[in-house]
Amino acid sequence: MVSPYAWDVPGGVQAHVKDLAHHFLNEGHEVSVLAPALDEIAINEDFVVSAGRPVAIPYNGAVARVLFGPVAATRVRQWIARNEFDVMHLHEPAIPSLSLLACSIAEGPMVGTFHVAAPRQKVAFAIAPLLEPVIEKLRARIAVSEIARETLTIHLDTDAVVIPNGIDTSFFASAKVNPEWKREFTIGFLGRFSEPRKGLSVLMEAVPNLTRAIPNLRILIAGPGEGLEVMQSLNPNLRHRIVFLGRLSEEEKASFLKSVDLYVAPNTGGESFGIILAEAMAAGTAIVASDLPAFENVLGEGRYGLTFTNGDAIDLAKQIIKIAKEPKALAALREEAARGAMRFDWNAVGPEIMNVYLHAKGEAEKVTVGSEPRTWLRFLNREDKGDLS
């Protein structure tokens, strides 16, 4: 597998690659992951090979730390030459990264997973005519959501099967409640809140209305970033309602999700899936999220969580107050969320990805899935059933 982003920087793609690698290792497969790293000494996983230090570039409303260029290409060649891979799984091969280099250098069975949801004018896809011959080398393409598939279709005029990101549902379901976080009526937010698209400003704008309706409200904010600017935007009389937790470990994140009464995802755009929502669902946490298409899909169009109008702080407050005032409805939503999370468990998602690997190798006559068929099954009805793309 190839990760395009720095392994030691938190991110959804890195988490997906790491969990997928562990899943297949536990299944008895051999896995090697090539990735950039800011500090290769700090890498704890034996299966990870560092390709060198990445550089930071603005991308899709965030900062991506990627590695590209002649030196990186040499390291990709060396990594490929040292191994005899049955299949290579390249994540985000359509952006200038290790995955694109590996796709251009390698031969044989390759699968690409596309995570990003980007508008048509994004610079990363401006070189689409140059990318197309490389991307055509992929024997199968996966998109983590319908919106990611649409992005791929728009920019590169190709298609993909839709298989969602996976999570270890038992890890979040069995997390312990932290008594310090389980006080009053607690709302949780997690993310790089310095990035405007994460939507923390929308939540902060809703705080005055929330505190009037929920006297015992407390908001826990987790993730990297400086909280001073956030606090300055609030009325001084409301600042005691906000607690900044800083960056959390994976175990702390699971406990955080298990401990809060309600998880709020006010993201304003740029999301192709929403792995944090699936994780919160697995923890049995009630959710209120912006009505981004990717979020609505994860939440089952309202079955597993509530949504509000994107960017509308008044509507956000309305939805939070509604669920906070109805304890029975809140409990029912938590139970429904936990059931819905099973769609994303690695025991369901992992076999689907493995079947795509087998198709890329030409070893599978048909793809078998669980009891809930995925959107991507329609692509198997084409005349050329050996080509998932």
Summary of the structure (lengths in Angstrom):
residues: 389
radius of gyration: 21.1
end to end distance: 19.1
largest distance: 65.8
contacts: 1311
relative contact order: 0.12
helix: 45%
strand: 16%
